[in-house]
Amino acid sequence: MTPRQLPGDVRGFVNRQAELAHLSTLVAKDVGEPFVVAVAIIAGTAGVGKTALALHWAHSVRDHFPDGELYVNLRGYDPGPPATPEQVLDRFLRDLGVPATSIPAELEDRAALFRSLLASRRMLLLLDNAATVGQVRPLLPGTASCLVLITSRSRLSGLVAREGAYRLGLDVLTENDAVSLIRSVTTRYRADDQPDDLVEVVRLCARLPLALRIAAERAASRPLMMLNELIADLRDESVLWDALTAESEEEADAVRTVFAWSYRALPDPAARLFRLLSVHPGPDFSLEAAAALAGMPAAHVRRLLDVLVGAYLIEQSAPGRYQIHDLLRAYAAEQARQFAADGDEALIRLVSWYLHTADRAQHALAPYDAYRLPDDAPPGITPLSFAQPETALRWYETERTNIVSVVRAAAAAELHGLTWRLAAALRVIHAQWNAFDEWETIGTLGAASAATDGDLPGQAMLLEGLGKLYVQTRRLDQAETGHLGALEIRRRLGDRFGEGLSLNALGLLALRRRRLTEALARFEESTLVFSALGDDTNAPLRWTALTRANAAEAQIELGRPAAAAEILSGTLPVFRDLNDRFSEGNALFLLSRTQRAFGDIEAARHSIDAAMAIATAADNLAWQGYWLLELARVQRAAGHPAEALTSYQRSAAIQRQLADRSREALALDGTGETYFELARPAEAVNFHRLAITTHRDLGDHWHHALALTNLARALTQTNHPQEAQTTWHQALTALAPFDDPTAIALRQSALRQINPD
């Protein structure tokens, strides 16, 4: 699907003809031509209309961007933390079709994948409210086929100097344009307003579009009141706050005065809701979240939100979703300080709403692994429900930025019980969708809050979650610290089920480190724990099967396919009965490996085909890409190298799309092995070199050693005997840390090549 993310055009946009003309010179006349510049900046003071101009112009040139538009509010001037490049790239990559489970963890890798995806596309990127060059630079495409439009209060001179960005400085409206803006709002209600009075309103609003729109709406809502009376009211309005800093004191006074003037005119319930909206820490909010803040039914709150939208104090950004300008949010927060207790209670309601909605989402997405909340939603809170996993995921994707902000706000307010429970409810969603940034932030805050709250089971759960995160992001020492900490707590509490989880996690960590005997021992110990718990519920039954399947993988790596096959024959029926499709597919993948080791290629092909059917039915590229590696090995064993090359190529293409460099390197190395079997060693050498570079960069010592061995073998069949000998020595050194049977056999092979006598 082509992303079309531009928010709606601005109502009553007036003039700015000179600025629009300048921007239009950036766009090529012919759609196929590169843009005049790849980056443009609209810079100006707060409230001057930067976003309005950017949106209006972007809508007018949409036809030049057949591959769509991406939009993000970088929140550079919000009270809370700005959006990070990692967060934005994560969202953009998902919007461009990259599965959540395959988004790289590191900023550099995300930026590289983003540039690759945009290299052949013609797209418009609107980066709204940028604060710094560092916030923007990783989001820039690498080609001139895309145009980036940035709005900022900063001049972003670094982008001008280094990237050659075009900068348009936006000043306040001219007097005539400011009057036209007011008339565009009031003309149907106040046809008799005098020009001099309109000019006076313009002066009082310092010709700032934000202040002008609010003042004009106030005038339109009082059609029978003389404009000079409204002007007197506006002129006499005392300054109620001093939180705003603007480039001009005149502009600051104008904005303060207009905000106070409009706020005082609100009915009490709408004024209260306006204040409470400042408690929401995210960039936008839903109707249901606003209802939680107010502690009122959604139908009532919808009417109050309509009042605020009509007064230009908030904007409706999409059906059921709203946002508030950062200046208005700061003003609302200042007013809320006069009602501190109401704000504190509102935050508790808001966090509780997110907690119980996240709880329902996790049960829809991962029912087997979901954390069980001990209590129902408190009175006055109506969490969302999800009939299908897809709707739960859609809610999470929409709210993920807000959720991080809510957890931060809860921790800062010392709502520790709510903080760690919300982190616990989200951990399986984070794990399934590789939401590494949110996972680490929320998990760390949650673990600290659980410790402060004195809840040891919660602390252990979150330490285990962080351990899994660190394994997935290759921070193995930190992973071990997390898992050992969780295990120690669970043993102290006598939590046998939790102990089994920690032992299994430590086994997976050892497997990643290729400490195979240790991994097998951990899996077997974990299996004993789960088996002893009985099968009154599906949880111990499923976890017994999972740990046994993990033990089967360790047995395969230890060169014991018979033991692995026996285990897998018992686990497959369990996964099928539980309809656990991924675990079933993974077990079939492992079973194919054992059957191939026995030389039963027909059975291996049947197993891996069944696994691939599961991956295809689930439309899961990560599963497809990984299991294709085994399909290629089976095809090689069956004497079909051409088919194997196709499977390796498909796997490498998928992994490149998913930015999984490790598994792409496995596909490249397998391609090299296939070319060697085809007696084409020179081509094999090229693929092995590519794999070696990636494995070395990633710190994957085992696969680096395997690829070196394969390269040395291929070089032996070329006219490079000295290089072959050097590579055999390198392979021997790389294999030295490993003591399993496969590593020992490879070392002996290398020694024979180095010392043939």
Secondary structure, DSSP 8 states (H G I E B T S, - for coil): ---B------TT----HHHHHHHHTTS-SSTTS--S-SEEEEE--TTSSHHHHHHHHHHHTGGG-TT-EEEEE--TTSSS----HHHHHHHHHHHTT--GGG--SSHHHHHHHHHHHHTT---EEEEEEE--HHHHGGG--SSTTSEEEEEESS--HHHHHHH--EEEE-----HHHHHHHHHHHHTTT-TT--HHHHHHHHHHTTT-HHHHHHHHHHHHT-TTS-HHHHHHHHHH----------SSHHHHHHHHHHHHHHHHTS-HHHHHHHHHHTT--SS-EEHHHHHHHHTS-HHHHHHHHHHHHHTTSSEEEETTEEE--HHHHHHHHHHHGGGHHHHHHHHHHHHHHHHHHHHHHHHHH-TTT----SS---TT------SSHHHHHHHHHHHHHHHHHHHHHHHHTT-HHHHHHHHHHHHHHHHHTT-HHHHHHHHHHHHHHHHHHT-HHHHHHHHHHHHHHHHHTT-HHHHHHHHHHHHHHHHHHT-HHHHHHHHHHHHHHHHHTT-HHHHHHHHHHHHHHHHHT-SSSHHHHHHHHHHHHHHHHHHHHTT-HHHHHHHHHHHHHHHHHHT-HHHHHHHHHHHHHHHHHHT-HHHHHHHHHHHHHHHHHTT-HHHHHHHHHHHHHHHHHTT-HHHHHHHHHHHHHHHHHHT-HHHHHHHHHHHHHHHHHTT-HHHHHHHHHHHHHHHHHHT-HHHHHHHHHHHHHHHHTTT-HHHHHHHHHHHHHHHTT--SHHHHHHHHHHHHHH---
